[in-house]
Amino acid sequence: MVEQTESARKAGVSFSGERVEQAPARPQLREDGRGREARLGNTTIFTAKPGGGSGDKPLKNQQVKEVIDPETGEIFRYTYCEKRQDWVKDWDRDEALMERWLLQRYAKQYLSRPEFWEDREKAVYAPYTDLTAKVKYCDIETRKVVSVLAHKIGQPVVKQKRHFIEGSKFSDLETRRQSSTKAVNRAPMFRVVTCFGSKLPQKSAELHQNVESGSVCWHNVAVCGSVWTCPVCSAKINRARRDEISRAYEAVAQDEGCAYMLTFTVKHGLGDDLGDLLGKVKDAFQHLQKSPAFKEVTRKKALVRPQADSLPFLGYIGRIANLEVTYGERNGWHPHEHHLWFFRRELTASEVMKVRDRLFDAWKSACLAVGLPAPKKFGKNPDGSRRCVALDVRKAMSAQEYLTKFGQFDSDGALRERRWGPEKELAGAHVKKATGKGATPFQLLYQAAQGCNHSRERFVEFAQAFKGRHQLQFSRSLKAYLAELEEAVIVDDSEEGDQVLASALDGDSVLLLELSDQQFDKVVRNRVQGALLVIARNQGAAAVLEFIGQLPDNPPDDFSG
C-alpha cells in the first residue's frame, strides 16, 4: 500500500497500491445534513437562494442546499445558519471542476466502443513528373528573363502527390505504380475520445494560472472542442460564446436598438428518431427563410410602395440561432431553437403580435411541407393562463421564462444585477436544467454514470445525431454589423472557432509549470488531468510535481478508477 501524499489528500484524490483514483467508479455523492445528496453542477436547480429567502427555515434534514452560478458554471453550496436565520454561501469550485472531468471520462467510455471506430482513408504519397512546372530562364540573345516549361529545357520536376486510397488498387498514370489495397486508418468517430490525451507536436504541455481568479488550465494540449459531448470543452466554449453574445447585445443597445427572443418548437413523440427529427427541423427552417413573412420581417430597406397589410419597416439587423434538445419520458426528444433577433428600434406591442402571428403561419406551413405535424399555436399554463407553444416572441429584457431565472431582487429587497440574460439562454446549455421530467444531454450522461442503461443509450443516440452540427450561429448580416463597429467584434462560429476557444488561455494567465513528455504521459495514463488542476490552484507547482512523482508508471487499463 502506497501512502497518500499531502497534495493528493488535500485535493481529494487518493490512490492505493498501483492504482490511481481520480474519482470513484460512480460519481461521488456528497455528505451533508440529509445523508447523501446526488446533484451535479449541470443538474442543480436554479434558485436565487435555497428555500426562497431568509423567511423559509429548512427542516433539520435540509440544512444544506446547492445552486449553480450561471456566470461560470460552478457550484455554490448554501448552509443554513441558525444564528443568522439565513442561508450562508460556501464556495465549492473544485468539486464542480472534478465533476466535469469525471463526466468527460464517462463520455469517453460510452463513445469509444468498437462500433464507434471508423475506417479513414490513408494518404499515400507517390512521385510524379509535373509537366506544368515552370522555371525562370535567361535568354542570352534577348537578355530577358522568361518563364518556360521545365521539361522543355531538359529539367523535369519530380514532385510528391498525395492520393487517397479507398481500398481498391490505384495506379498512378505517370509513375505506373500501384498502391496498397488496404491503405486505411482506424480512428475514433467522436473527438471527445482523444480530448486532453496528447500534447501538440514540438511543444511541451503547460499549466497556466489566471492572474485574477487563480484558476489553472492546460495549454499546448490537444482538445476536442466539442460542445455536444465534452463537458469540459463545452463549459469553456460556452463561456466565451456568452461573452460574444453579450458584446453584440450591448453594441446594439448602445445604438438604440433592441433584441427579441424567439423560440421555435415542433410537435414530437416518444418514437421519433432524433436524427430524422433534426433533419426535418433544418429543412423546415430553410422553408421558413424562403417564406414572404420571413422576408418581410427581415427586410433591410423600407418598401417604396407598401401595401395596406404590410408590416412597417422594423430595422432588422441580424440574428443569433442556438440549437438545443431535451429528452422527456413521455414525449421523447424535444429539439428546439432559441433565436435572438436584433432590430434598430424597439417594436410596439402590436408589431410584436403581428410578427409572431405571421411567422407562426409561415412556420406552420414549413413544418407541414417537410412532413412534421402542424404545430400548436397556444397552450395553457397550470394557472389557466394562455402561453405560446410553437413560436414565442418576447423582448429580451422581459422574457421572464428564459432571461431572469434568478429573479430581480435579493432577500433584502435590493435590486440585483440581471443574472440570466439572452446570452445565458443561447450559450448556457452546460449549466441549464430541463424543466418538468425532461433531461438535457449532460443530465442523461450523469444518469448513465449512475448506472442507467436507458440514459446511456439516449446519450449515445444524441451524440450520433448531433455529430457535425452547429450549436450557435451568427447571421452574416449581424457579423457584418459587428465588424463595422468602432470596437469591432469578430465572431467565428465554426467548428474551427470552437476549437480555438477550447484551447485558448483563460484571460490574463501566467505560466505555472511546464511538464516533460514523460510526466505528461504519466498523467494521461493515470487519467488525472482534472486532479492536477485542483492541486495546482490550491497548492502550487511543487505539489503538482510531488503528486506526479507518486503516480504509478503502469496503471490498469480498466475504467473503474
C-alpha positions in Angstrom: 0.0 0.0 0.0 1.4 3.3 -1.1 0.8 6.2 1.3 -1.3 9.0 0.2 0.6 12.3 -0.4 -0.3 15.5 1.3 -1.2 17.2 -2.0 -3.4 14.3 -3.1 -5.1 14.2 0.3 -5.9 18.0 0.2 -7.2 17.7 -3.4 -9.4 14.8 -2.6 -7.5 12.5 -4.8 -6.2 9.2 -3.4 -4.5 6.1 -4.7 -3.6 2.7 -3.3 -1.3 0.0 -4.5 -0.6 0.6 -8.1 -3.9 2.2 -8.9 -4.6 6.0 -9.1 -8.1 7.1 -8.4 -9.1 10.5 -9.7 -12.7 9.8 -8.8 -14.8 6.8 -7.9 -16.4 4.4 -10.4 -19.7 6.2 -9.9 -19.8 10.0 -9.3 -19.2 10.6 -5.5 -22.4 11.6 -3.8 -21.8 14.3 -1.2 -22.2 14.1 2.5 -24.4 16.7 4.1 -27.1 17.0 6.8 -29.5 14.9 4.7 -27.2 12.0 4.4 -26.1 11.7 0.8 -27.1 14.1 -2.0 -26.9 13.2 -5.7 -26.6 16.5 -7.5 -24.2 17.6 -10.2 -23.2 21.0 -11.3 -25.3 20.9 -14.5 -28.3 19.3 -12.8 -28.7 21.7 -9.9 -32.0 23.6 -9.7 -31.8 27.3 -10.5 -32.9 29.3 -7.5 -31.5 32.6 -6.0 -31.4 31.1 -2.5 -32.5 27.7 -1.3 -35.9 27.9 0.2 -36.7 31.2 -1.5 -35.3 33.6 1.1 -34.4 34.1 4.7 -38.0 33.7 5.8 -38.1 30.0 4.9 -36.5 27.9 7.7 -35.5 24.5 6.5 -36.2 21.2 8.2 -33.5 19.6 10.2 -32.6 17.2 7.4 -32.4 20.1 4.8 -29.6 22.2 6.3 -27.5 22.1 3.1 -28.6 23.2 -0.4 -26.6 23.6 -3.7 -27.2 26.0 -6.6 -25.2 26.8 -9.6 -23.6 30.1 -10.8 -24.6 30.6 -14.5 -21.7 33.0 -15.0 -19.1 30.3 -14.5 -21.0 27.1 -14.4 -19.7 26.4 -10.9 -21.5 25.3 -7.8 -22.4 27.4 -4.7 -23.2 25.5 -1.6 -25.6 27.1 1.0 -25.7 26.1 4.6 -28.5 27.3 6.9 -27.1 29.4 9.8 -29.4 29.2 12.9 -27.7 32.2 14.5 -28.3 34.5 11.5 -31.5 32.8 10.5 -30.4 32.9 6.9 -28.5 30.9 4.3 -24.7 31.2 4.2 -23.0 30.6 0.9 -19.9 28.5 0.6 -17.6 28.2 -2.4 -17.3 24.7 -4.0 -15.4 25.4 -7.2 -13.0 22.4 -7.0 -15.8 19.9 -6.7 -17.6 21.3 -9.8 -14.4 21.1 -11.8 -13.8 17.5 -10.8 -17.4 16.6 -11.7 -17.0 17.9 -15.2 -13.8 15.9 -15.7 -15.4 12.8 -14.4 -18.4 13.2 -16.8 -15.9 13.6 -19.6 -14.4 10.3 -18.7 -17.8 8.6 -18.8 -18.5 10.2 -22.2 -15.2 8.8 -23.5 -16.1 5.4 -22.2 -19.5 5.3 -23.9 -18.3 6.8 -27.2 -15.2 4.7 -27.6 -16.8 1.3 -28.1 -15.7 -0.7 -31.2 -18.8 0.2 -33.2 -17.8 3.9 -32.9 -14.5 3.5 -34.7 -14.4 4.1 -38.4 -12.1 3.5 -41.3 -10.5 6.7 -42.6 -8.7 6.9 -45.9 -4.9 6.9 -45.6 -2.8 9.3 -47.7 -0.2 7.7 -49.9 2.5 10.0 -51.4 3.6 8.9 -54.9 6.3 10.6 -57.1 5.3 12.1 -60.4 6.6 14.5 -63.1 4.9 17.8 -63.1 4.7 18.7 -66.8 3.2 22.1 -66.0 6.1 23.2 -63.8 7.9 26.3 -65.0 11.4 27.7 -64.3 12.9 31.1 -64.9 15.2 31.1 -67.9 17.5 33.9 -69.1 17.7 34.2 -72.9 21.3 35.0 -73.9 20.3 36.7 -77.1 17.5 38.9 -75.8 19.0 39.2 -72.3 15.5 38.8 -70.8 14.3 36.5 -68.0 11.4 34.4 -69.1 9.4 31.6 -67.6 9.5 28.4 -69.6 8.3 24.8 -69.0 10.9 22.9 -67.1 10.8 19.8 -69.3 11.3 21.9 -72.5 14.9 22.7 -71.4 15.6 19.2 -70.0 14.8 19.9 -66.4 11.9 17.7 -65.4 10.5 18.5 -62.0 9.6 15.5 -59.8 7.1 16.1 -57.0 5.2 14.1 -54.4 1.5 13.9 -55.0 -1.0 12.9 -52.2 -3.5 10.2 -53.2 -6.4 8.9 -51.0 -6.9 5.2 -51.3 -10.4 3.7 -50.9 -9.4 0.1 -50.7 -9.1 -0.9 -54.4 -5.9 -0.9 -56.4 -4.8 2.5 -57.7 -2.4 3.1 -60.5 -0.7 6.5 -60.9 -0.9 7.4 -64.6 2.5 8.9 -64.7 4.6 6.7 -62.4 2.7 3.5 -63.2 3.0 2.5 -59.5 0.2 0.6 -57.7 -0.6 1.5 -54.1 -1.7 -0.8 -51.3 -5.3 -2.1 -51.3 -5.6 -1.7 -47.5 -4.5 1.9 -47.0 -6.9 2.9 -44.2 -6.5 4.0 -40.6 -8.8 3.1 -37.7 -9.8 6.3 -35.9 -12.5 7.2 -33.3 -15.7 8.7 -34.6 -16.0 11.2 -31.8 -13.3 13.7 -30.9 -14.0 13.6 -27.2 -12.4 10.2 -27.0 -8.9 11.7 -27.6 -9.6 15.0 -25.7 -6.7 16.1 -23.4 -4.9 12.8 -24.3 -1.9 14.2 -26.2 0.2 17.3 -26.5 0.7 19.4 -29.6 3.7 18.4 -31.8 7.0 20.0 -31.0 5.6 21.6 -27.8 5.5 20.8 -24.1 2.3 20.5 -22.0 2.0 23.5 -19.7 -0.2 24.6 -16.8 -1.2 28.3 -16.8 -2.8 30.2 -13.9 -5.2 33.0 -14.3 -3.9 36.2 -12.5 -7.3 37.3 -11.2 -9.3 34.1 -10.4 -6.4 31.8 -9.7 -7.9 29.0 -11.9 -5.5 26.8 -13.7 -5.8 25.4 -17.3 -3.9 23.2 -19.7 -2.0 24.7 -22.6 -0.4 23.1 -25.7 -2.6 20.1 -25.2 -4.9 18.7 -27.9 -8.6 19.3 -27.1 -11.7 18.1 -28.9 -13.6 21.4 -28.9 -16.9 19.5 -28.8 -19.9 21.5 -27.4 -22.1 18.4 -27.6 -20.3 15.6 -25.9 -17.4 17.1 -23.9 -18.5 18.7 -20.6 -15.0 20.3 -20.1 -14.7 21.9 -23.6 -18.4 22.8 -23.6 -18.2 24.8 -20.4 -15.2 26.8 -21.8 -16.6 27.4 -25.2 -20.0 28.4 -23.9 -18.4 30.9 -21.5 -16.6 32.5 -24.5 -19.7 32.5 -26.7 -21.7 34.2 -23.9 -19.2 37.0 -23.9 -19.6 37.4 -27.7 -23.4 37.4 -27.4 -23.2 39.9 -24.5 -21.0 42.2 -26.6 -23.3 42.0 -29.5 -26.3 42.7 -27.3 -24.6 45.8 -25.7 -23.4 47.1 -29.1 -27.0 47.1 -30.4 -28.3 48.6 -27.2 -25.8 51.5 -27.4 -27.1 52.1 -31.0 -30.6 52.5 -29.5 -31.5 49.1 -30.9 -33.5 46.3 -29.3 -33.3 42.5 -29.1 -36.1 39.9 -29.1 -36.0 36.3 -28.2 -37.8 33.9 -30.5 -38.3 30.2 -29.6 -39.2 27.7 -32.3 -40.6 24.2 -31.4 -42.2 21.3 -33.2 -44.5 18.5 -32.3 -42.8 15.3 -31.4 -43.5 11.9 -30.0 -41.8 9.1 -28.0 -41.0 7.0 -31.1 -39.4 9.8 -33.2 -35.9 9.2 -34.4 -33.7 12.1 -33.3 -31.6 12.3 -36.4 -34.7 12.3 -38.7 -36.3 14.9 -36.5 -33.3 17.2 -36.6 -33.2 16.8 -40.4 -36.8 17.8 -40.7 -36.4 20.8 -38.4 -33.4 22.0 -40.5 -35.5 21.7 -43.7 -38.4 23.5 -42.0 -36.1 26.5 -41.2 -35.0 26.6 -44.9 -38.6 26.7 -45.9 -39.3 29.4 -43.3 -36.5 31.6 -44.6 -37.9 31.5 -48.1 -41.4 32.5 -47.0 -42.8 36.0 -47.7 -43.5 36.6 -44.0 -39.9 35.9 -43.0 -38.6 38.2 -45.8 -41.0 40.9 -44.8 -39.8 40.9 -41.1 -36.1 40.7 -42.0 -36.0 43.2 -44.9 -33.2 45.7 -44.8 -35.0 48.6 -46.5 -38.4 50.1 -46.3 -40.9 49.4 -49.1 -41.3 52.2 -51.6 -45.0 51.4 -52.1 -46.2 49.4 -49.0 -49.4 47.6 -49.2 -52.3 48.1 -46.7 -51.5 44.9 -44.8 -47.7 45.3 -45.0 -45.6 45.4 -41.8 -43.9 48.7 -41.2 -40.1 48.8 -41.6 -38.7 47.2 -38.4 -35.0 47.8 -39.0 -33.8 44.2 -38.8 -30.0 43.9 -38.2 -29.4 40.1 -37.8 -29.9 37.2 -35.5 -28.2 34.5 -33.4 -29.6 31.0 -33.6 -29.0 28.3 -30.9 -30.0 24.7 -31.3 -30.9 22.7 -28.2 -32.6 19.4 -27.3 -34.0 17.7 -24.2 -35.4 14.3 -23.7 -38.7 13.6 -21.9 -40.0 10.3 -20.6 -43.5 11.0 -22.1 -42.7 12.7 -25.5 -39.2 11.7 -26.3 -36.7 14.1 -27.9 -37.6 17.7 -27.9 -35.4 19.7 -30.3 -36.0 23.5 -30.3 -34.2 26.6 -31.3 -33.7 29.9 -29.5 -33.1 32.9 -31.7 -32.0 36.4 -30.7 -33.2 38.9 -33.3 -31.7 42.4 -33.3 -33.6 45.5 -34.6 -32.6 49.1 -34.8 -35.5 50.2 -32.8 -38.0 48.9 -30.2 -41.1 47.3 -31.6 -44.5 48.2 -30.4 -46.8 45.6 -28.8 -49.0 45.4 -31.9 -45.9 45.0 -34.1 -44.7 42.1 -31.9 -48.1 40.4 -32.2 -48.1 40.8 -36.0 -44.5 39.4 -36.3 -45.5 36.4 -34.1 -48.7 35.7 -36.0 -47.2 36.0 -39.5 -44.1 34.0 -38.6 -46.2 31.3 -36.9 -48.3 30.9 -40.1 -45.1 30.6 -42.1 -43.6 28.2 -39.5 -46.7 26.0 -39.6 -46.6 25.8 -43.4 -42.9 25.0 -43.3 -43.4 22.1 -40.8 -46.2 20.6 -42.9 -44.1 20.9 -46.1 -41.3 18.8 -44.6 -43.6 16.1 -43.1 -43.8 17.4 -39.5 -47.2 17.6 -37.7 -48.9 21.0 -37.6 -47.5 22.9 -34.6 -49.8 24.2 -31.9 -50.0 28.0 -31.5 -51.3 28.3 -27.9 -51.4 26.2 -24.8 -52.4 26.6 -21.2 -50.3 27.2 -18.1 -51.1 25.4 -14.8 -52.8 28.6 -13.6 -55.1 28.7 -16.6 -53.3 31.5 -18.5 -52.5 31.2 -22.2 -49.0 30.8 -23.5 -47.4 30.5 -26.9 -46.2 27.0 -27.8 -44.8 26.6 -31.3 -43.4 30.2 -31.7 -42.8 32.6 -28.8 -41.6 36.2 -29.3 -40.5 38.3 -26.4 -38.5 41.3 -25.8 -35.1 40.2 -24.4 -35.2 42.1 -21.2 -38.8 41.0 -20.3 -38.7 37.3 -21.2 -39.1 36.1 -17.6 -39.3 32.4 -18.6 -35.9 32.5 -20.2 -34.0 35.6 -19.2 -34.5 36.2 -15.5 -34.3 32.7 -13.9 -32.8 34.2 -10.8 -35.5 36.9 -10.3 -34.8 40.6 -9.9 -34.5 41.2 -6.1 -32.4 39.6 -3.4 -33.6 38.7 0.1 -33.1 42.3 1.4 -35.3 43.8 -1.3 -32.4 45.4 -3.2 -32.3 45.4 -6.9 -29.9 42.7 -8.0 -27.9 42.6 -11.2 -29.5 40.6 -14.0 -28.1 37.1 -13.7 -29.7 35.4 -16.7 -29.9 37.2 -20.0 -30.2 36.2 -23.6 -26.5 35.4 -23.8 -27.1 32.8 -21.0 -30.1 31.2 -22.7 -28.3 30.9 -26.1 -24.9 29.7 -24.8 -25.6 28.2 -21.4 -26.6 24.7 -22.2 -24.0 23.1 -20.0 -25.5 24.7 -16.8 -29.2 24.6 -17.7 -31.6 22.1 -16.2 -34.6 20.9 -18.2 -38.0 21.7 -16.8 -40.5 19.1 -15.8 -39.5 15.5 -16.5 -37.1 16.4 -19.3 -33.4 15.9 -19.2 -30.6 17.7 -21.1 -27.9 15.6 -22.8 -25.4 16.1 -19.9 -28.1 15.2 -17.4 -28.5 12.0 -19.4 -24.8 11.5 -19.2 -24.9 11.9 -15.4 -27.8 9.4 -15.1 -25.8 7.0 -17.3 -22.9 7.3 -14.9 -25.2 6.4 -12.1 -25.9 3.1 -13.9 -29.0 3.9 -16.0 -28.6 2.0 -19.3 -31.6 3.8 -20.9 -29.9 7.2 -20.3 -26.7 5.8 -21.7 -28.4 4.7 -24.9 -30.1 8.1 -25.2 -26.8 9.9 -24.8 -25.2 7.8 -27.4 -28.2 8.4 -29.7 -27.8 12.2 -29.1 -24.1 12.1 -29.8 -24.6 10.3 -33.1 -27.4 12.7 -34.2 -25.6 15.9 -33.3 -22.2 15.0 -34.7 -21.1 17.7 -37.1 -23.9 20.1 -36.3 -23.6 23.8 -35.2 -24.7 24.8 -31.8 -24.6 28.6 -32.2 -24.7 30.6 -35.4 -24.5 34.3 -36.1 -26.2 35.5 -39.3 -23.9 37.1 -41.9 -25.7 40.4 -41.6 -25.1 40.5 -37.8 -21.4 39.6 -38.3 -21.0 42.5 -40.8 -22.8 44.9 -38.4 -20.5 43.9 -35.5 -17.4 44.1 -37.7 -18.1 47.7 -38.7 -18.4 49.0 -35.1 -15.8 51.3 -33.6 -14.8 48.4 -31.3 -15.2 45.7 -33.8 -16.5 42.3 -32.7 -15.2 39.5 -34.9 -17.1 36.2 -34.5 -16.0 32.8 -35.7 -18.9 30.4 -35.0 -17.5 27.5 -37.0 -16.1 24.2 -35.5 -12.6 25.6 -36.0 -13.7 28.6 -33.9 -14.9 26.3 -31.2 -11.6 24.5 -31.3 -9.7 27.8 -30.9 -11.9 28.8 -27.9 -11.4 25.5 -26.2 -7.6 25.6 -26.5 -7.3 29.3 -25.6 -5.9 30.5 -22.3 -8.3 31.9 -19.7 -7.8 35.7 -19.8 -4.5 37.1 -18.3 -2.6 34.0 -17.4 1.0 33.2 -16.4 3.0 30.0 -16.9 2.8 28.0 -13.7 4.6 24.7 -14.7 6.0 23.1 -17.8 5.8 19.3 -17.9 8.2 17.0 -19.6 6.9 14.4 -22.1 7.4 11.6 -19.6 5.5 13.5 -16.9 2.6 14.3 -19.2 2.4 10.7 -20.4 2.2 9.5 -16.9 -0.6 12.0 -16.1 -2.6 10.8 -19.2 -2.1 7.1 -18.4 -3.5 7.7 -14.9 -6.3 10.0 -16.1 -5.6 12.7 -13.5 -5.7 15.8 -15.8 -8.5 17.3 -13.8 -7.0 16.5 -10.4 -3.8 18.3 -11.4 -5.7 21.5 -12.0 -7.2 21.3 -8.5 -3.8 20.7 -6.9 -2.1 23.4 -8.9 -4.7 26.0 -8.0 -4.7 25.2 -4.3 -1.1 24.3 -3.6 1.1 25.3 -6.5 3.7 23.8 -8.8 5.7 22.0 -6.2 2.7 20.0 -5.1 1.9 19.1 -8.7 5.4 17.7 -9.2 5.2 15.7 -5.9 1.8 14.3 -7.0 3.1 13.2 -10.4 6.1 11.6 -8.9 3.9 9.4 -6.8 1.8 8.1 -9.7 2.3 4.6 -10.9 4.0 4.1 -14.2 1.7 1.4 -15.5 -1.8 1.8 -14.0 -4.6 -0.7 -15.0 -6.4 -0.1 -18.2 -9.9 -0.6 -16.8 -12.2 2.4 -16.2 -13.0 1.7 -12.6 -10.7 4.4 -11.3 
